[in-house]
Amino acid sequence: MNKAELVAAMAEKSELSKKDAEKALKAFIEITTDTLKKKGTVQLIGFGTFSAVDKPARTGVNPATGEKIKIKKSVAPKFKAGKALKDAVNKKKK
């Protein structure tokens, strides 16, 4: 599912216009991004938690040349699925 399909599905499910559904999705993305930039978390009980994790500087290897390279420290976004989401995805069809 791409963004346009997600917006259309959100609009249908929530009975919002596609324009309003797109605004809501855009706001969610912006708020989540801003929160993660500040190393905060966004927790949606039952769905999951978005967080930012520190990745330390490390030495890597260029696979093409075998040369050692230094990889700078960074912050990476992380998502941990909640129990309700895991259960829903793993539920067996009857």
C-alpha positions as CSV (number, residue, x, y, z in Angstrom):
1,M,0.0,0.0,0.0
2,N,1.4,3.4,-1.0
3,K,0.6,6.8,0.5
4,A,-2.3,7.5,-1.9
5,E,-3.9,4.1,-1.2
6,L,-3.5,4.7,2.6
7,V,-5.1,8.1,2.3
8,A,-8.0,6.7,0.3
9,A,-8.5,3.8,2.9
10,M,-8.3,6.3,5.8
11,A,-10.9,8.5,4.1
12,E,-13.2,5.6,3.5
13,K,-12.9,4.1,7.0
14,S,-13.2,7.4,8.9
15,E,-15.8,9.0,6.6
16,L,-13.5,12.0,6.0
17,S,-12.7,13.5,2.7
18,K,-9.5,12.4,1.1
19,K,-8.2,15.9,1.6
20,D,-8.9,15.8,5.4
21,A,-7.5,12.3,5.6
22,E,-4.3,13.4,3.9
23,K,-4.0,16.4,6.3
24,A,-4.4,14.0,9.3
25,L,-1.7,11.6,7.9
26,K,0.6,14.5,7.1
27,A,0.2,15.9,10.7
28,F,0.8,12.5,12.2
29,I,4.0,12.1,10.2
30,E,5.3,15.6,11.0
31,I,4.5,15.2,14.8
32,T,6.2,11.8,14.9
33,T,9.2,13.1,13.0
34,D,9.6,16.1,15.2
35,T,9.3,14.0,18.4
36,L,11.9,11.5,17.2
37,K,14.3,14.4,16.3
38,K,14.1,15.3,19.9
39,K,14.7,11.7,20.9
40,G,11.2,11.3,22.3
41,T,8.8,8.5,21.7
42,V,5.3,8.2,20.3
43,Q,3.4,5.4,21.9
44,L,0.1,4.2,20.5
45,I,-1.2,1.6,23.0
46,G,-2.0,-1.6,21.2
47,F,-0.4,-0.5,18.0
48,G,3.2,0.2,18.8
49,T,5.9,2.6,19.8
50,F,8.1,4.8,17.6
51,S,11.4,5.8,19.2
52,A,14.9,7.1,18.3
53,V,17.9,5.0,19.1
54,D,21.6,6.1,19.0
55,K,23.9,4.2,16.7
56,P,27.5,4.6,17.9
57,A,30.4,5.4,15.5
58,R,32.0,2.2,14.2
59,T,34.4,0.8,11.6
60,G,32.9,-0.8,8.6
61,V,34.3,-2.5,5.4
62,N,33.6,-1.3,1.9
63,P,32.4,-4.5,0.2
64,A,33.7,-3.5,-3.2
65,T,37.3,-2.8,-2.2
66,G,37.6,-4.4,1.2
67,E,38.9,-1.0,2.6
68,K,38.0,-0.1,6.2
69,I,35.9,2.9,6.6
70,K,34.7,5.0,9.5
71,I,30.9,5.2,10.0
72,K,29.8,8.3,11.9
73,K,27.4,8.0,14.9
74,S,23.8,8.6,14.0
75,V,20.3,8.4,15.3
76,A,17.9,5.8,13.7
77,P,14.1,5.6,14.0
78,K,12.8,2.4,15.5
79,F,9.3,0.9,15.6
80,K,8.3,-1.8,18.1
81,A,4.9,-3.4,17.4
82,G,2.4,-3.6,20.3
83,K,0.8,-6.8,21.5
84,A,-2.6,-6.1,19.9
85,L,-1.0,-5.5,16.5
86,K,1.2,-8.6,16.8
87,D,-1.9,-10.7,17.8
88,A,-4.0,-9.3,14.9
89,V,-1.3,-10.0,12.3
90,N,-0.7,-13.5,13.6
91,K,-4.4,-14.4,14.0
92,K,-5.2,-17.5,12.0
93,K,-7.9,-17.3,9.4
94,K,-10.9,-19.7,9.9
